[in-house]
């Protein structure tokens, strides 16, 4: 395994190609990667917010879904309690 200080591109992100000799190319690659990260974050978070809004609207209009959610949450809590108990008893 190479040392962190060895080589020219040792401190660069793995997605950045340091084979381009000009430092401006590396800065442009970092800028592009940062913009792509920001864009993908906005897309994912917006999708989650829109989907959550649609689901909450449906759940607010349906009284039977409220009861179902109570049973589902109780089941999840019981499963988590059983999992924690099993892990505690095992150790």
Biopython code that builds the backbone (N, CA, C, O; Angstrom):
import numpy as np
from Bio.PDB.StructureBuilder import StructureBuilder

atoms = [
    (1, "UNK", "N", (0.834, -1.165, 0.000)),
    (1, "UNK", "CA", (0.000, 0.000, 0.000)),
    (1, "UNK", "C", (0.884, 1.235, 0.000)),
    (1, "UNK", "O", (1.858, 1.313, 0.749)),
    (2, "UNK", "N", (0.544, 2.187, -0.833)),
    (2, "UNK", "CA", (1.362, 3.378, -0.971)),
    (2, "UNK", "C", (1.147, 4.312, 0.212)),
    (2, "UNK", "O", (0.066, 4.374, 0.797)),
    (3, "UNK", "N", (2.193, 5.024, 0.538)),
    (3, "UNK", "CA", (2.112, 6.003, 1.607)),
    (3, "UNK", "C", (1.250, 7.173, 1.171)),
    (3, "UNK", "O", (1.168, 7.476, -0.019)),
    (4, "UNK", "N", (0.602, 7.836, 2.133)),
    (4, "UNK", "CA", (-0.252, 8.968, 1.792)),
    (4, "UNK", "C", (0.532, 10.102, 1.159)),
    (4, "UNK", "O", (-0.013, 10.842, 0.340)),
    (5, "UNK", "N", (1.780, 10.255, 1.513)),
    (5, "UNK", "CA", (2.570, 11.352, 0.977)),
    (5, "UNK", "C", (3.287, 11.009, -0.313)),
    (5, "UNK", "O", (3.882, 11.890, -0.934)),
    (6, "UNK", "N", (3.246, 9.761, -0.730)),
    (6, "UNK", "CA", (3.998, 9.351, -1.914)),
    (6, "UNK", "C", (3.232, 9.665, -3.180)),
    (6, "UNK", "O", (2.019, 9.468, -3.257)),
    (7, "UNK", "N", (3.943, 10.148, -4.158)),
    (7, "UNK", "CA", (3.322, 10.395, -5.456)),
    (7, "UNK", "C", (2.701, 11.768, -5.547)),
    (7, "UNK", "O", (2.416, 12.414, -4.539)),
    (8, "UNK", "N", (2.499, 12.193, -6.760)),
    (8, "UNK", "CA", (1.986, 13.540, -6.983)),
    (8, "UNK", "C", (0.509, 13.660, -6.623)),
    (8, "UNK", "O", (0.102, 14.668, -6.045)),
    (9, "UNK", "N", (-0.291, 12.665, -6.947)),
    (9, "UNK", "CA", (-1.718, 12.760, -6.735)),
    (9, "UNK", "C", (-2.184, 12.103, -5.455)),
    (9, "UNK", "O", (-3.345, 11.705, -5.361)),
    (10, "UNK", "N", (-1.310, 11.978, -4.462)),
    (10, "UNK", "CA", (-1.654, 11.249, -3.250)),
    (10, "UNK", "C", (-2.753, 11.939, -2.444)),
    (10, "UNK", "O", (-3.507, 11.262, -1.745)),
    (11, "UNK", "N", (-2.863, 13.238, -2.519)),
    (11, "UNK", "CA", (-3.836, 13.949, -1.707)),
    (11, "UNK", "C", (-5.105, 14.268, -2.470)),
    (11, "UNK", "O", (-6.001, 14.906, -1.918)),
    (12, "UNK", "N", (-5.209, 13.850, -3.706)),
    (12, "UNK", "CA", (-6.386, 14.142, -4.519)),
    (12, "UNK", "C", (-7.452, 13.080, -4.325)),
    (12, "UNK", "O", (-7.158, 11.937, -3.975)),
    (13, "UNK", "N", (-8.692, 13.477, -4.558)),
    (13, "UNK", "CA", (-9.792, 12.521, -4.494)),
    (13, "UNK", "C", (-9.589, 11.456, -5.579)),
    (13, "UNK", "O", (-9.028, 11.751, -6.634)),
    (14, "UNK", "N", (-10.037, 10.230, -5.330)),
    (14, "UNK", "CA", (-9.840, 9.166, -6.315)),
    (14, "UNK", "C", (-10.500, 9.457, -7.667)),
    (14, "UNK", "O", (-10.059, 8.932, -8.689)),
    (15, "UNK", "N", (-11.541, 10.279, -7.688)),
    (15, "UNK", "CA", (-12.225, 10.558, -8.945)),
    (15, "UNK", "C", (-11.507, 11.613, -9.785)),
    (15, "UNK", "O", (-11.856, 11.804, -10.950)),
    (16, "UNK", "N", (-10.524, 12.294, -9.225)),
    (16, "UNK", "CA", (-9.805, 13.337, -9.942)),
    (16, "UNK", "C", (-8.606, 12.722, -10.635)),
    (16, "UNK", "O", (-7.826, 11.995, -10.020)),
    (17, "UNK", "N", (-8.463, 13.016, -11.910)),
    (17, "UNK", "CA", (-7.340, 12.495, -12.692)),
    (17, "UNK", "C", (-6.193, 13.487, -12.618)),
    (17, "UNK", "O", (-6.269, 14.576, -13.188)),
    (18, "UNK", "N", (-5.132, 13.113, -11.919)),
    (18, "UNK", "CA", (-3.998, 14.008, -11.784)),
    (18, "UNK", "C", (-3.045, 13.892, -12.962)),
    (18, "UNK", "O", (-2.025, 14.581, -12.995)),
    (19, "UNK", "N", (-3.356, 13.031, -13.934)),
    (19, "UNK", "CA", (-2.481, 12.878, -15.089)),
    (19, "UNK", "C", (-2.473, 14.130, -15.957)),
    (19, "UNK", "O", (-1.535, 14.349, -16.723)),
    (20, "UNK", "N", (-3.508, 14.951, -15.841)),
    (20, "UNK", "CA", (-3.512, 16.229, -16.545)),
    (20, "UNK", "C", (-2.544, 17.143, -15.800)),
    (20, "UNK", "O", (-2.707, 17.377, -14.602)),
    (21, "UNK", "N", (-1.548, 17.654, -16.496)),
    (21, "UNK", "CA", (-0.435, 18.316, -15.821)),
    (21, "UNK", "C", (-0.772, 19.693, -15.267)),
    (21, "UNK", "O", (-0.146, 20.124, -14.299)),
    (22, "UNK", "N", (-1.714, 20.378, -15.833)),
    (22, "UNK", "CA", (-2.011, 21.736, -15.393)),
    (22, "UNK", "C", (-2.835, 21.726, -14.103)),
    (22, "UNK", "O", (-3.824, 20.998, -14.013)),
    (23, "UNK", "N", (-2.441, 22.528, -13.100)),
    (23, "UNK", "CA", (-3.221, 22.583, -11.857)),
    (23, "UNK", "C", (-4.640, 23.110, -12.078)),
    (23, "UNK", "O", (-5.532, 22.801, -11.288)),
    (24, "UNK", "N", (-4.862, 23.875, -13.104)),
    (24, "UNK", "CA", (-6.198, 24.381, -13.392)),
    (24, "UNK", "C", (-7.161, 23.274, -13.749)),
    (24, "UNK", "O", (-8.353, 23.362, -13.455)),
    (25, "UNK", "N", (-6.647, 22.221, -14.386)),
    (25, "UNK", "CA", (-7.519, 21.093, -14.737)),
    (25, "UNK", "C", (-7.997, 20.367, -13.478)),
    (25, "UNK", "O", (-9.148, 19.937, -13.404)),
    (26, "UNK", "N", (-7.118, 20.236, -12.500)),
    (26, "UNK", "CA", (-7.492, 19.564, -11.257)),
    (26, "UNK", "C", (-8.538, 20.407, -10.519)),
    (26, "UNK", "O", (-9.510, 19.863, -9.994)),
    (27, "UNK", "N", (-8.345, 21.724, -10.477)),
    (27, "UNK", "CA", (-9.311, 22.600, -9.816)),
    (27, "UNK", "C", (-10.659, 22.540, -10.528)),
    (27, "UNK", "O", (-11.704, 22.542, -9.877)),
    (28, "UNK", "N", (-10.644, 22.489, -11.850)),
    (28, "UNK", "CA", (-11.890, 22.401, -12.616)),
    (28, "UNK", "C", (-12.591, 21.071, -12.345)),
    (28, "UNK", "O", (-13.819, 21.017, -12.275)),
    (29, "UNK", "N", (-11.816, 20.005, -12.193)),
    (29, "UNK", "CA", (-12.413, 18.704, -11.889)),
    (29, "UNK", "C", (-13.057, 18.726, -10.503)),
    (29, "UNK", "O", (-14.156, 18.201, -10.323)),
    (30, "UNK", "N", (-12.386, 19.324, -9.529)),
    (30, "UNK", "CA", (-12.969, 19.437, -8.190)),
    (30, "UNK", "C", (-14.233, 20.279, -8.217)),
    (30, "UNK", "O", (-15.214, 19.939, -7.556)),
    (31, "UNK", "N", (-14.228, 21.369, -8.969)),
    (31, "UNK", "CA", (-15.411, 22.219, -9.077)),
    (31, "UNK", "C", (-16.566, 21.444, -9.706)),
    (31, "UNK", "O", (-17.697, 21.509, -9.224)),
    (32, "UNK", "N", (-16.281, 20.712, -10.780)),
    (32, "UNK", "CA", (-17.314, 19.918, -11.444)),
    (32, "UNK", "C", (-17.866, 18.842, -10.514)),
    (32, "UNK", "O", (-19.079, 18.636, -10.457)),
    (33, "UNK", "N", (-16.992, 18.157, -9.788)),
    (33, "UNK", "CA", (-17.452, 17.127, -8.856)),
    (33, "UNK", "C", (-18.296, 17.729, -7.738)),
    (33, "UNK", "O", (-19.287, 17.129, -7.321)),
    (34, "UNK", "N", (-17.920, 18.897, -7.251)),
    (34, "UNK", "CA", (-18.705, 19.565, -6.220)),
    (34, "UNK", "C", (-20.074, 19.975, -6.730)),
    (34, "UNK", "O", (-21.073, 19.826, -6.027)),
    (35, "UNK", "N", (-20.125, 20.493, -7.953)),
    (35, "UNK", "CA", (-21.413, 20.878, -8.536)),
    (35, "UNK", "C", (-22.306, 19.664, -8.769)),
    (35, "UNK", "O", (-23.514, 19.727, -8.541)),
    (36, "UNK", "N", (-21.716, 18.560, -9.221)),
    (36, "UNK", "CA", (-22.504, 17.338, -9.419)),
    (36, "UNK", "C", (-23.028, 16.805, -8.089)),
    (36, "UNK", "O", (-24.154, 16.312, -8.022)),
    (37, "UNK", "N", (-22.230, 16.899, -7.039)),
    (37, "UNK", "CA", (-22.684, 16.467, -5.722)),
    (37, "UNK", "C", (-23.852, 17.329, -5.245)),
    (37, "UNK", "O", (-24.843, 16.808, -4.731)),
    (38, "UNK", "N", (-23.736, 18.634, -5.414)),
    (38, "UNK", "CA", (-24.816, 19.530, -4.995)),
    (38, "UNK", "C", (-26.090, 19.273, -5.797)),
    (38, "UNK", "O", (-27.185, 19.247, -5.236)),
    (39, "UNK", "N", (-25.948, 19.084, -7.103)),
    (39, "UNK", "CA", (-27.110, 18.828, -7.955)),
    (39, "UNK", "C", (-27.796, 17.516, -7.583)),
    (39, "UNK", "O", (-29.022, 17.456, -7.489)),
    (40, "UNK", "N", (-27.004, 16.473, -7.373)),
    (40, "UNK", "CA", (-27.611, 15.187, -7.020)),
    (40, "UNK", "C", (-28.275, 15.253, -5.638)),
    (40, "UNK", "O", (-29.295, 14.601, -5.414)),
    (41, "UNK", "N", (-27.712, 16.028, -4.722)),
    (41, "UNK", "CA", (-28.325, 16.193, -3.408)),
    (41, "UNK", "C", (-29.674, 16.887, -3.523)),
    (41, "UNK", "O", (-30.642, 16.473, -2.886)),
    (42, "UNK", "N", (-29.743, 17.934, -4.325)),
    (42, "UNK", "CA", (-31.006, 18.647, -4.510)),
    (42, "UNK", "C", (-32.053, 17.728, -5.136)),
    (42, "UNK", "O", (-33.211, 17.735, -4.719)),
    (43, "UNK", "N", (-31.660, 16.948, -6.122)),
    (43, "UNK", "CA", (-32.601, 16.049, -6.797)),
    (43, "UNK", "C", (-33.131, 14.986, -5.822)),
    (43, "UNK", "O", (-34.335, 14.739, -5.767)),
    (44, "UNK", "N", (-32.238, 14.367, -5.062)),
    (44, "UNK", "CA", (-32.657, 13.303, -4.147)),
    (44, "UNK", "C", (-33.533, 13.862, -3.030)),
    (44, "UNK", "O", (-34.590, 13.302, -2.741)),
    (45, "UNK", "N", (-33.111, 14.953, -2.398)),
    (45, "UNK", "CA", (-33.890, 15.508, -1.290)),
    (45, "UNK", "C", (-35.232, 16.041, -1.768)),
    (45, "UNK", "O", (-36.229, 15.921, -1.056)),
    (46, "UNK", "N", (-35.275, 16.625, -2.952)),
    (46, "UNK", "CA", (-36.551, 17.105, -3.487)),
    (46, "UNK", "C", (-37.489, 15.941, -3.764)),
    (46, "UNK", "O", (-38.685, 16.033, -3.490)),
    (47, "UNK", "N", (-36.964, 14.854, -4.303)),
    (47, "UNK", "CA", (-37.788, 13.673, -4.573)),
    (47, "UNK", "C", (-38.357, 13.098, -3.283)),
    (47, "UNK", "O", (-39.529, 12.724, -3.227)),
    (48, "UNK", "N", (-37.527, 13.027, -2.247)),
    (48, "UNK", "CA", (-37.992, 12.510, -0.960)),
    (48, "UNK", "C", (-39.075, 13.418, -0.386)),
    (48, "UNK", "O", (-40.066, 12.928, 0.156)),
    (49, "UNK", "N", (-38.899, 14.737, -0.498)),
    (49, "UNK", "CA", (-39.887, 15.679, 0.032)),
    (49, "UNK", "C", (-41.215, 15.575, -0.714)),
    (49, "UNK", "O", (-42.276, 15.603, -0.091)),
    (50, "UNK", "N", (-41.168, 15.455, -2.032)),
    (50, "UNK", "CA", (-42.395, 15.340, -2.825)),
    (50, "UNK", "C", (-43.113, 14.032, -2.507)),
    (50, "UNK", "O", (-44.331, 14.011, -2.334)),
    (51, "UNK", "N", (-42.354, 12.945, -2.432)),
    (51, "UNK", "CA", (-42.955, 11.653, -2.106)),
    (51, "UNK", "C", (-43.535, 11.663, -0.693)),
    (51, "UNK", "O", (-44.621, 11.130, -0.467)),
    (52, "UNK", "N", (-42.822, 12.263, 0.257)),
    (52, "UNK", "CA", (-43.327, 12.345, 1.626)),
    (52, "UNK", "C", (-44.595, 13.171, 1.714)),
    (52, "UNK", "O", (-45.503, 12.835, 2.475)),
    (53, "UNK", "N", (-44.668, 14.248, 0.942)),
    (53, "UNK", "CA", (-45.882, 15.059, 0.927)),
    (53, "UNK", "C", (-47.066, 14.302, 0.365)),
    (53, "UNK", "O", (-48.181, 14.407, 0.876)),
    (54, "UNK", "N", (-46.820, 13.536, -0.689)),
    (54, "UNK", "CA", (-47.900, 12.745, -1.287)),
    (54, "UNK", "C", (-48.381, 11.658, -0.325)),
    (54, "UNK", "O", (-49.582, 11.420, -0.191)),
    (55, "UNK", "N", (-47.441, 11.011, 0.331)),
    (55, "UNK", "CA", (-47.818, 9.946, 1.267)),
    (55, "UNK", "C", (-48.560, 10.525, 2.467)),
    (55, "UNK", "O", (-49.544, 9.942, 2.923)),
    (56, "UNK", "N", (-48.102, 11.667, 2.985)),
    (56, "UNK", "CA", (-48.774, 12.246, 4.151)),
    (56, "UNK", "C", (-50.182, 12.714, 3.802)),
    (56, "UNK", "O", (-51.084, 12.638, 4.637)),
    (57, "UNK", "N", (-50.378, 13.193, 2.587)),
    (57, "UNK", "CA", (-51.727, 13.569, 2.165)),
    (57, "UNK", "C", (-52.659, 12.382, 2.126)),
    (57, "UNK", "O", (-53.813, 12.471, 2.546)),
    (58, "UNK", "N", (-52.155, 11.266, 1.620)),
    (58, "UNK", "CA", (-52.956, 10.041, 1.575)),
    (58, "UNK", "C", (-53.267, 9.556, 2.991)),
    (58, "UNK", "O", (-54.403, 9.182, 3.284)),
    (59, "UNK", "N", (-52.267, 9.561, 3.861)),
    (59, "UNK", "CA", (-52.472, 9.069, 5.224)),
    (59, "UNK", "C", (-53.425, 9.961, 6.008)),
    (59, "UNK", "O", (-54.166, 9.474, 6.863)),
    (60, "UNK", "N", (-53.413, 11.257, 5.728)),
    (60, "UNK", "CA", (-54.310, 12.164, 6.449)),
    (60, "UNK", "C", (-55.770, 11.958, 6.040)),
    (60, "UNK", "O", (-56.676, 12.174, 6.845)),
    (61, "UNK", "N", (-55.999, 11.542, 4.793)),
    (61, "UNK", "CA", (-57.374, 11.334, 4.319)),
    (61, "UNK", "C", (-57.925, 9.965, 4.666)),
    (61, "UNK", "O", (-59.139, 9.766, 4.612)),
    (62, "UNK", "N", (-57.074, 9.019, 5.021)),
    (62, "UNK", "CA", (-57.522, 7.650, 5.239)),
    (62, "UNK", "C", (-57.440, 7.280, 6.722)),
    (62, "UNK", "O", (-56.340, 7.127, 7.254)),
    (63, "UNK", "N", (-58.585, 7.133, 7.394)),
    (63, "UNK", "CA", (-58.540, 6.782, 8.825)),
    (63, "UNK", "C", (-58.022, 5.362, 9.069)),
    (63, "UNK", "O", (-57.423, 5.092, 10.110)),
    (64, "UNK", "N", (-58.247, 4.471, 8.129)),
    (64, "UNK", "CA", (-57.758, 3.099, 8.332)),
    (64, "UNK", "C", (-56.232, 3.032, 8.245)),
    (64, "UNK", "O", (-55.617, 2.150, 8.844)),
    (65, "UNK", "N", (-55.621, 3.957, 7.504)),
    (65, "UNK", "CA", (-54.160, 3.947, 7.418)),
    (65, "UNK", "C", (-53.531, 4.358, 8.744)),
    (65, "UNK", "O", (-52.438, 3.900, 9.079)),
    (66, "UNK", "N", (-54.207, 5.214, 9.498)),
    (66, "UNK", "CA", (-53.706, 5.612, 10.813)),
    (66, "UNK", "C", (-53.631, 4.405, 11.739)),
    (66, "UNK", "O", (-52.637, 4.216, 12.440)),
    (67, "UNK", "N", (-54.681, 3.590, 11.741)),
    (67, "UNK", "CA", (-54.691, 2.390, 12.574)),
    (67, "UNK", "C", (-53.616, 1.400, 12.108)),
    (67, "UNK", "O", (-52.942, 0.777, 12.927)),
    (68, "UNK", "N", (-53.466, 1.266, 10.809)),
    (68, "UNK", "CA", (-52.444, 0.363, 10.283)),
    (68, "UNK", "C", (-51.051, 0.828, 10.683)),
    (68, "UNK", "O", (-50.200, 0.008, 11.028)),
    (69, "UNK", "N", (-50.810, 2.127, 10.642)),
    (69, "UNK", "CA", (-49.504, 2.652, 11.039)),
    (69, "UNK", "C", (-49.224, 2.404, 12.517)),
    (69, "UNK", "O", (-48.077, 2.175, 12.901)),
    (70, "UNK", "N", (-50.256, 2.447, 13.339)),
    (70, "UNK", "CA", (-50.057, 2.153, 14.760)),
    (70, "UNK", "C", (-49.630, 0.706, 14.967)),
    (70, "UNK", "O", (-48.738, 0.430, 15.769)),
    (71, "UNK", "N", (-50.261, -0.219, 14.247)),
    (71, "UNK", "CA", (-49.879, -1.629, 14.360)),
    (71, "UNK", "C", (-48.480, -1.869, 13.793)),
    (71, "UNK", "O", (-47.700, -2.635, 14.359)),
    (72, "UNK", "N", (-48.171, -1.222, 12.689)),
    (72, "UNK", "CA", (-46.849, -1.390, 12.086)),
    (72, "UNK", "C", (-45.763, -0.852, 13.013)),
    (72, "UNK", "O", (-44.734, -1.499, 13.208)),
    (73, "UNK", "N", (-45.991, 0.335, 13.587)),
    (73, "UNK", "CA", (-44.978, 0.898, 14.484)),
    (73, "UNK", "C", (-44.825, 0.047, 15.744)),
    (73, "UNK", "O", (-43.711, -0.102, 16.248)),
    (74, "UNK", "N", (-45.915, -0.512, 16.261)),
    (74, "UNK", "CA", (-45.826, -1.399, 17.420)),
    (74, "UNK", "C", (-45.032, -2.654, 17.070)),
    (74, "UNK", "O", (-44.219, -3.118, 17.870)),
    (75, "UNK", "N", (-45.261, -3.201, 15.885)),
    (75, "UNK", "CA", (-44.510, -4.378, 15.457)),
    (75, "UNK", "C", (-43.026, -4.091, 15.304)),
    (75, "UNK", "O", (-42.187, -4.907, 15.687)),
    (76, "UNK", "N", (-42.704, -2.939, 14.746)),
    (76, "UNK", "CA", (-41.293, -2.559, 14.591)),
    (76, "UNK", "C", (-40.633, -2.410, 15.954)),
    (76, "UNK", "O", (-39.505, -2.864, 16.149)),
    (77, "UNK", "N", (-41.322, -1.779, 16.899)),
    (77, "UNK", "CA", (-40.764, -1.612, 18.245)),
    (77, "UNK", "C", (-40.553, -2.956, 18.937)),
    (77, "UNK", "O", (-39.545, -3.158, 19.614)),
    (78, "UNK", "N", (-41.500, -3.867, 18.767)),
    (78, "UNK", "CA", (-41.340, -5.201, 19.360)),
    (78, "UNK", "C", (-40.162, -5.952, 18.734)),
    (78, "UNK", "O", (-39.396, -6.609, 19.439)),
    (79, "UNK", "N", (-40.022, -5.853, 17.426)),
    (79, "UNK", "CA", (-38.880, -6.499, 16.763)),
    (79, "UNK", "C", (-37.551, -5.903, 17.222)),
    (79, "UNK", "O", (-36.584, -6.632, 17.441)),
    (80, "UNK", "N", (-37.505, -4.585, 17.368)),
    (80, "UNK", "CA", (-36.275, -3.955, 17.859)),
    (80, "UNK", "C", (-35.969, -4.386, 19.287)),
    (80, "UNK", "O", (-34.812, -4.641, 19.621)),
    (81, "UNK", "N", (-36.987, -4.469, 20.125)),
    (81, "UNK", "CA", (-36.778, -4.915, 21.505)),
    (81, "UNK", "C", (-36.267, -6.345, 21.541)),
    (81, "UNK", "O", (-35.366, -6.660, 22.317)),
    (82, "UNK", "N", (-36.832, -7.216, 20.708)),
    (82, "UNK", "CA", (-36.374, -8.609, 20.658)),
    (82, "UNK", "C", (-34.938, -8.691, 20.153)),
    (82, "UNK", "O", (-34.147, -9.487, 20.659)),
    (83, "UNK", "N", (-34.598, -7.877, 19.162)),
    (83, "UNK", "CA", (-33.239, -7.876, 18.616)),
    (83, "UNK", "C", (-32.239, -7.409, 19.676)),
    (83, "UNK", "O", (-31.175, -8.007, 19.837)),
    (84, "UNK", "N", (-32.587, -6.336, 20.396)),
    (84, "UNK", "CA", (-31.690, -5.835, 21.435)),
    (84, "UNK", "C", (-31.545, -6.865, 22.556)),
    (84, "UNK", "O", (-30.441, -7.072, 23.060)),
    (85, "UNK", "N", (-32.635, -7.506, 22.948)),
    (85, "UNK", "CA", (-32.569, -8.520, 23.990)),
    (85, "UNK", "C", (-31.704, -9.695, 23.556)),
    (85, "UNK", "O", (-30.917, -10.209, 24.351)),
    (86, "UNK", "N", (-31.838, -10.122, 22.313)),
    (86, "UNK", "CA", (-31.043, -11.245, 21.822)),
    (86, "UNK", "C", (-29.562, -10.887, 21.785)),
    (86, "UNK", "O", (-28.720, -11.717, 22.129)),
    (87, "UNK", "N", (-29.234, -9.676, 21.379)),
    (87, "UNK", "CA", (-27.841, -9.256, 21.332)),
    (87, "UNK", "C", (-27.270, -9.102, 22.743)),
    (87, "UNK", "O", (-26.097, -9.391, 22.978)),
    (88, "UNK", "N", (-28.105, -8.646, 23.678)),
    (88, "UNK", "CA", (-27.647, -8.483, 25.048)),
    (88, "UNK", "C", (-27.401, -9.835, 25.714)),
    (88, "UNK", "O", (-26.413, -10.012, 26.427)),
    (89, "UNK", "N", (-28.295, -10.778, 25.481)),
    (89, "UNK", "CA", (-28.142, -12.100, 26.079)),
    (89, "UNK", "C", (-26.988, -12.882, 25.458)),
    (89, "UNK", "O", (-26.384, -13.725, 26.120)),
    (90, "UNK", "N", (-26.681, -12.611, 24.203)),
    (90, "UNK", "CA", (-25.616, -13.327, 23.515)),
    (90, "UNK", "C", (-24.250, -12.912, 24.036)),
    (90, "UNK", "O", (-23.330, -13.730, 24.067)),
    (91, "UNK", "N", (-24.101, -11.667, 24.445)),
    (91, "UNK", "CA", (-22.779, -11.200, 24.880)),
    (91, "UNK", "C", (-22.536, -11.338, 26.361)),
    (91, "UNK", "O", (-21.463, -10.981, 26.847)),
]
sb = StructureBuilder()
sb.init_structure("model")
sb.init_model(0)
sb.init_chain("A")
sb.init_seg("    ")
for serial, (resi, resn, name, xyz) in enumerate(atoms, 1):
    if name == "N":
        sb.init_residue(resn, " ", resi, " ")
    sb.init_atom(name, np.array(xyz, "f"), 0.0, 1.0, " ", f" {name:<3s}", serial, name[0])
structure = sb.get_structure()
